[in-house]
Amino acid sequence: MRTKGGTGVLSVDGKEVARKTIPHTIPLLMSIDETFDIGLDTRSPVDFSYEVPFAFTGTIDKLNYKLGPSQMTAEEQQKAADFLARVTD
């Protein structure tokens, strides 16, 4: 089961500094206890050059992220729900 990809954009002070297109993603392969950290990395580090917990010491004035509509079919969503029900029982 693959999902469609997207484009990630990193902006600093309102200026785009990086853009990466991801052709597809594989749903449900991330650890269920992984976190979405902003300003403090408390779980799996994005880079092993530092140890967690790792706090950002700068200032984050604004954070925007946009999630598009689900690109999984109804059948794929049901399969994902069934899988999660099995592994969390």
Order of alpha helices (4+ residues) and beta strands (2+ residues): beta-beta-beta-beta-alpha
